């Protein structure tokens, strides 16, 4: 847990929802927001903006008044509105650094955006880690519609959730990530994405062995299928996630799997030392599906 930095700063906004007025606390101090989320076992959502009264801040506050978004937030999120230079504890525990200079938020590349930190304590691999971030401006940016998808993401690591998100928001509405993220498949996708990154080569390496191992653990009426993709060199995490899904869209075989309904799924992506991200999806699809 981070050391304290100054006094608690928070305010309350009243928003109309379902004919009533509800109070929503929005912190303006990183440490206090973090501590509140950790104490309550919540996800921490930070709106990191250039100006607390600017366009991005106003847009985010407007979304908080949306009934569908409020229902998804429920009591699962602690909220904070911070500027890009808000002080956060430095990685070495000595003093503070501006928010967007902290390496934990490096995937925003210095741009304002939404940040989510998992303080629910329900997933060991993601607890106390950044599990999602997305810019307010640019080619890929936060909208009301994709904020709703962000709030629906299952627990998991940043790379897992980013690739799941990219699948779910694709314009052709693939269905493979609409079911349950099964730890068996998530772990298998993570391991194979890392293997491809380690050898810097995309492919279904040793799939026959993995297929048999997964088949033995899955229900009898489903079969595992694997899809793999890679980004262009030098793409950011966010760009690469969307590029992997775009690559699958260009392959009829891969897309048939990504687009189909599944019983379970697992997605992950890892970056090799060559600057290329390698994505893997492992999908449990009913045996009646004709491939």
Buried (B, 14 or more C-beta within 10 A) or exposed (E): EBEEBEEEBBEEBEBEBEEEEBEBEBBBBBBBBBBBBBEBEBBBBBBBBBEBEEEBBEBBBEBBBBEEBBEBBEEBBBBBBBBBEBBBBBEEEEEBBBBBBBEBBBBBBEBBBBBBBBBBEEBEBBBBBBBBBBBBEEEBBBBEEBBBBBBEBEBBBBBBBBBBBBBBBBEEEBBBBEBBBBEBBBBBBBBBBBBBBEEEBBEBEEBEEBBEEBEEEBEEEBBBBBBBBBBEEEBBBBBBBBBBBEBBBEEEEBBBBBBBBBBBBBBBBBBBEEEBBBBBBBBBBEEEBEE
